[in-house]
Amino acid sequence: MSWIAGRCAGLLEECMEVLERLGVDDYARPVEVLDGSSLGMHYRHVIEFFGCLFKTEVAQEGVVKVCYDHRERDLRIERDLDYALGLSRGLVHRLRDGITQTRLELIIETDQGAPLAVETNLERELAYNLEHLVHHMALMRIGVKSLQPGFSISNHFGLADSTRRHRNLSA
């Protein structure tokens, strides 16, 4: 398992722990400071990005095609905490087991009509998903604090590793 895959798995586990403690009602509740989106909506978005990376189409030439634009947008993930946690456990297991895809092609839908294909690799896409996850964790942190001001959450939840390192050096 790569460092990036392990870090993604660890952050997903942190999300799961926070969401389990928070509970079903607050998971799906609209949050005013998040423009009415719920924690579940943010978590669904992240889960589906990882899902896009793992649910891939292999072209004839052996290149794996990944398209984040073609997410399912499964509302059950954002409304049903148990379902979301089950999917998360599957993703964590997959990340920890190791992934062997090598040649990837990122497909980006454009306004020009034809999709754009960009050569990439698994580590790069995991790094993208890692940063994307941290970004949404930061938003979720704001939502959690808005819903339950006294809720105990790690100071590192939703904080980029580079920011944490910088703060440690500056302290």
JODARA-V397259 format. One record per residue. N is the residue number from 1. BURIAL is 1 if it has 24 or more other ideal C-beta (glycine too) atoms within 12 Angstrom, else 0. D_LAST is the distance of its C-alpha to the last C-alpha in Angstrom with 1 decimal. Layout:
<<N | BURIAL | D_LAST> <N | BURIAL | D_LAST>>
This chain:
<<1 | 0 | 32.4> <2 | 0 | 30.0> <3 | 0 | 26.2> <4 | 1 | 26.4> <5 | 1 | 29.2> <6 | 0 | 27.4> <7 | 1 | 24.2> <8 | 1 | 26.6> <9 | 1 | 28.4> <10 | 1 | 25.3> <11 | 1 | 24.2> <12 | 1 | 27.8> <13 | 1 | 27.8> <14 | 1 | 24.8> <15 | 1 | 26.7> <16 | 1 | 29.8> <17 | 0 | 28.3> <18 | 1 | 27.0> <19 | 1 | 30.3> <20 | 0 | 32.4> <21 | 0 | 30.7> <22 | 1 | 31.0> <23 | 0 | 34.7> <24 | 0 | 37.5> <25 | 0 | 38.1> <26 | 1 | 34.6> <27 | 1 | 34.4> <28 | 1 | 37.3> <29 | 1 | 36.9> <30 | 0 | 36.4> <31 | 1 | 33.2> <32 | 0 | 33.6> <33 | 0 | 30.0> <34 | 1 | 30.7> <35 | 0 | 33.9> <36 | 0 | 35.9> <37 | 1 | 34.8> <38 | 1 | 34.1> <39 | 1 | 31.5> <40 | 1 | 34.4> <41 | 1 | 35.1> <42 | 1 | 31.6> <43 | 1 | 31.8> <44 | 1 | 35.3> <45 | 1 | 34.2> <46 | 1 | 31.7> <47 | 1 | 34.2> <48 | 1 | 36.9> <49 | 1 | 34.9> <50 | 1 | 34.5> <51 | 1 | 38.1> <52 | 1 | 39.2> <53 | 1 | 37.6> <54 | 1 | 39.5> <55 | 1 | 42.7> <56 | 1 | 43.8> <57 | 0 | 47.1> <58 | 0 | 48.2> <59 | 0 | 50.3> <60 | 0 | 53.4> <61 | 0 | 51.7> <62 | 0 | 49.1> <63 | 0 | 46.2> <64 | 1 | 44.3> <65 | 1 | 44.0> <66 | 1 | 41.0> <67 | 1 | 41.1> <68 | 1 | 38.5> <69 | 0 | 40.8> <70 | 0 | 43.3> <71 | 0 | 41.3> <72 | 0 | 43.5> <73 | 0 | 41.7> <74 | 0 | 42.8> <75 | 0 | 42.6> <76 | 0 | 43.0> <77 | 1 | 39.4> <78 | 1 | 38.0> <79 | 0 | 40.3> <80 | 0 | 40.8> <81 | 1 | 37.7> <82 | 0 | 39.5> <83 | 1 | 40.8> <84 | 1 | 37.3> <85 | 1 | 35.9> <86 | 0 | 38.9> <87 | 1 | 38.3> <88 | 1 | 34.6> <89 | 0 | 35.6> <90 | 0 | 38.0> <91 | 1 | 35.4> <92 | 1 | 33.0> <93 | 0 | 36.0> <94 | 1 | 36.9> <95 | 1 | 33.4> <96 | 0 | 33.3> <97 | 0 | 36.9> <98 | 0 | 36.2> <99 | 1 | 37.7> <100 | 0 | 40.0> <101 | 1 | 40.7> <102 | 0 | 40.4> <103 | 0 | 42.0> <104 | 1 | 40.9> <105 | 1 | 41.9> <106 | 1 | 39.9> <107 | 1 | 42.5> <108 | 0 | 41.4> <109 | 0 | 43.8> <110 | 0 | 44.4> <111 | 0 | 46.3> <112 | 0 | 48.7> <113 | 0 | 50.5> <114 | 0 | 49.9> <115 | 0 | 46.7> <116 | 0 | 44.5> <117 | 0 | 43.9> <118 | 0 | 40.8> <119 | 0 | 40.6> <120 | 1 | 37.4> <121 | 1 | 36.5> <122 | 1 | 35.1> <123 | 0 | 31.7> <124 | 0 | 31.2> <125 | 1 | 32.5> <126 | 1 | 30.3> <127 | 0 | 27.2> <128 | 1 | 28.5> <129 | 1 | 29.1> <130 | 1 | 25.6> <131 | 1 | 24.0> <132 | 1 | 26.7> <133 | 1 | 26.0> <134 | 1 | 22.3> <135 | 0 | 23.4> <136 | 1 | 25.9> <137 | 1 | 23.7> <138 | 1 | 21.5> <139 | 1 | 24.8> <140 | 1 | 25.9> <141 | 1 | 22.8> <142 | 1 | 23.8> <143 | 1 | 27.4> <144 | 1 | 26.7> <145 | 1 | 24.8> <146 | 1 | 27.8> <147 | 1 | 30.4> <148 | 0 | 28.9> <149 | 0 | 26.2> <150 | 0 | 25.7> <151 | 0 | 25.5> <152 | 0 | 22.8> <153 | 1 | 21.0> <154 | 0 | 17.9> <155 | 0 | 14.7> <156 | 0 | 15.1> <157 | 1 | 18.7> <158 | 1 | 19.4> <159 | 0 | 16.0> <160 | 0 | 16.6> <161 | 0 | 15.4> <162 | 0 | 14.3> <163 | 0 | 12.2> <164 | 0 | 10.6> <165 | 0 | 10.0> <166 | 0 | 8.6> <167 | 0 | 6.1> <168 | 0 | 5.3> <169 | 0 | 5.6> <170 | 0 | 3.8> <171 | 0 | 0.0>>
